[in-house]
Amino acid sequence: MEGTAHQKYVRASPKKLRRFVADIRGKNVLMAESILRLSSSPTVDHVAKAIHSAASNLRNKMGVDAPEFENIIISEIRIDSAPMWKRLKFRARGKADLMMKRNAHITIKVVESPYSIKMREKQTGVKDKVAPVVAKPKKALPGKEKAAPKTAKSEVIVPKKEHTVKKTDAPSAAAPQKRKVFRTPKGK
């Protein structure tokens, strides 16, 4: 089972929020909240709030069999750009600059840890209703076998010849001549 939480139009730059996302992806909820609590940025409060909301949603879905917060893992966390607020900042000489106040959307998905699923199955003796989705390799249809991959053609690398210039005293006939520029005097 999976719990999700969306927090939209967060008044913080996505770039500032994404700095902390890599550190907490794959961690359990309590560990992620403690990592965020230790950071000095005030923008991480929005991420911590969304993580707690996603974990609570998962516990609410599962009801009686709800896992504790330390047994819930953050499976996916995504920070997307939201529409920006555009404001004018007036400058000298009647000019104005455009200020972009950036916003973000936060999406978090959490799942129960595989260890706690196994422990629950062992205690109750009942297998989990939802089996984890595992991608299976596709089988070829009968009569449509795949052709063997083509081997790469052998490439022959030919070294380039070095270009040598003969030095002579007399200019050759093929050498370019300087062009004469004719200019008319000013005023005529």
Legacy VTK file of the C-alpha trace (Angstrom):
# vtk DataFile Version 3.0
C-alpha trace
ASCII
DATASET POLYDATA
POINTS 188 float
0.000 0.000 0.000
1.090 3.533 -0.651
0.364 6.853 1.018
0.667 10.115 -0.883
0.629 13.783 -0.012
0.604 16.815 -2.280
1.419 20.277 -1.071
0.759 22.858 -3.752
1.800 26.476 -4.217
4.438 26.387 -1.483
5.920 29.858 -1.154
9.537 28.724 -1.531
11.884 28.330 -4.456
12.028 24.772 -5.888
15.813 25.078 -6.142
16.092 25.674 -2.390
13.768 22.775 -1.578
15.535 20.296 -3.895
18.797 20.615 -1.927
17.383 18.448 0.857
15.408 15.945 -1.211
18.369 13.715 -2.173
19.335 13.278 1.484
15.948 11.944 2.614
14.868 9.795 -0.353
14.737 6.117 0.710
14.964 6.890 4.440
12.268 6.135 7.004
9.960 8.941 8.107
11.507 9.533 11.549
15.036 9.677 10.111
13.916 12.080 7.355
12.170 14.385 9.818
15.249 14.501 12.058
17.512 15.307 9.064
15.193 18.131 8.039
14.961 19.442 11.610
18.758 19.789 11.773
18.981 21.863 8.587
19.222 25.610 8.925
16.876 26.524 6.066
13.343 27.604 7.026
11.965 26.234 3.746
12.304 22.594 4.849
9.356 22.958 7.213
7.078 22.575 4.175
8.788 19.302 3.178
8.623 17.935 6.746
4.930 18.773 6.938
4.243 16.954 3.649
6.227 13.869 4.781
4.256 13.655 8.021
0.997 14.063 6.079
1.892 11.254 3.627
2.825 8.899 6.488
-0.423 9.704 8.311
-2.389 9.062 5.107
-0.782 5.619 4.788
-1.519 4.756 8.432
-5.118 5.929 8.007
-5.557 3.771 4.865
-4.223 0.644 6.555
-6.393 1.015 9.640
-5.702 -1.652 12.292
-2.586 -3.005 10.539
-0.986 0.450 10.401
2.801 0.445 10.767
4.681 2.768 13.075
6.417 5.833 11.628
9.845 4.172 11.800
8.561 1.386 9.485
7.417 3.757 6.746
9.883 4.559 3.948
9.846 7.513 1.562
9.662 5.877 -1.860
9.247 8.964 -4.032
9.647 12.662 -3.392
9.332 15.270 -6.105
9.623 19.051 -6.088
8.081 20.747 -9.138
7.842 24.373 -10.178
4.564 26.173 -9.619
3.395 29.361 -11.317
5.527 32.364 -10.386
4.332 35.635 -8.963
5.595 38.521 -11.069
6.233 41.829 -9.352
7.891 45.072 -10.445
10.866 46.561 -8.679
11.295 50.207 -9.601
14.811 51.362 -10.393
16.634 54.590 -11.215
15.891 56.723 -14.300
12.316 55.506 -14.620
13.244 51.889 -15.263
11.738 48.813 -13.631
12.971 45.238 -13.153
10.762 42.172 -13.069
10.944 40.160 -9.856
9.992 36.502 -10.097
8.700 35.124 -6.800
8.978 31.370 -7.291
6.604 28.771 -5.886
6.787 24.978 -5.699
4.607 21.856 -5.653
5.725 19.020 -3.349
4.649 15.408 -4.022
5.600 12.643 -1.590
4.818 8.904 -1.734
5.558 6.583 1.168
5.344 2.792 1.521
5.672 0.313 4.342
9.187 -1.122 4.665
9.628 -4.682 3.331
11.016 -5.798 6.697
7.879 -4.750 8.588
5.678 -6.462 5.954
7.562 -9.746 6.495
7.322 -9.387 10.275
3.575 -8.742 10.118
3.079 -11.764 7.841
5.112 -13.900 10.241
3.085 -12.769 13.274
-0.361 -13.056 11.705
0.356 -15.940 9.321
-1.539 -14.097 6.561
0.212 -12.993 3.385
-0.103 -9.374 2.322
-3.035 -8.763 -0.028
-1.055 -6.614 -2.424
2.059 -8.233 -3.839
4.895 -5.945 -4.849
4.890 -5.170 -8.553
7.919 -6.653 -10.271
8.576 -6.039 -13.949
8.679 -9.319 -15.874
10.641 -9.693 -19.105
8.454 -9.762 -22.201
8.262 -13.049 -24.058
8.658 -13.100 -27.827
5.575 -14.136 -29.798
5.832 -17.494 -31.557
7.266 -17.075 -35.040
8.651 -13.634 -34.257
12.126 -14.290 -32.939
14.410 -11.352 -32.577
17.307 -11.126 -34.968
20.776 -11.327 -33.534
22.265 -7.915 -32.873
24.459 -6.630 -35.642
28.129 -6.600 -34.878
29.924 -3.325 -35.122
31.912 -2.785 -38.291
35.616 -2.721 -37.779
36.940 0.751 -38.282
40.355 1.444 -39.717
41.982 4.603 -38.480
44.301 6.136 -41.033
46.806 8.617 -39.607
46.784 12.006 -41.295
49.883 13.101 -43.135
51.626 16.097 -41.727
51.520 19.101 -43.995
54.938 20.651 -44.559
55.526 24.098 -45.947
58.566 24.808 -48.093
60.267 28.057 -47.318
61.492 29.969 -50.336
62.805 33.466 -50.774
60.792 34.303 -53.879
56.986 34.529 -53.632
55.246 31.879 -55.678
52.774 32.673 -58.411
49.982 30.956 -56.470
50.483 33.140 -53.403
47.673 35.673 -52.928
48.520 39.291 -53.740
47.455 42.231 -51.591
44.467 44.065 -53.003
44.820 47.742 -53.778
42.123 49.901 -52.258
41.194 53.079 -54.084
39.605 55.788 -52.011
38.111 59.023 -53.205
39.117 62.155 -51.387
36.588 63.636 -48.983
34.267 66.304 -50.216
34.092 65.201 -53.840
LINES 1 189
188 0 1 2 3 4 5 6 7 8 9 10 11 12 13 14 15 16 17 18 19 20 21 22 23 24 25 26 27 28 29 30 31 32 33 34 35 36 37 38 39 40 41 42 43 44 45 46 47 48 49 50 51 52 53 54 55 56 57 58 59 60 61 62 63 64 65 66 67 68 69 70 71 72 73 74 75 76 77 78 79 80 81 82 83 84 85 86 87 88 89 90 91 92 93 94 95 96 97 98 99 100 101 102 103 104 105 106 107 108 109 110 111 112 113 114 115 116 117 118 119 120 121 122 123 124 125 126 127 128 129 130 131 132 133 134 135 136 137 138 139 140 141 142 143 144 145 146 147 148 149 150 151 152 153 154 155 156 157 158 159 160 161 162 163 164 165 166 167 168 169 170 171 172 173 174 175 176 177 178 179 180 181 182 183 184 185 186 187
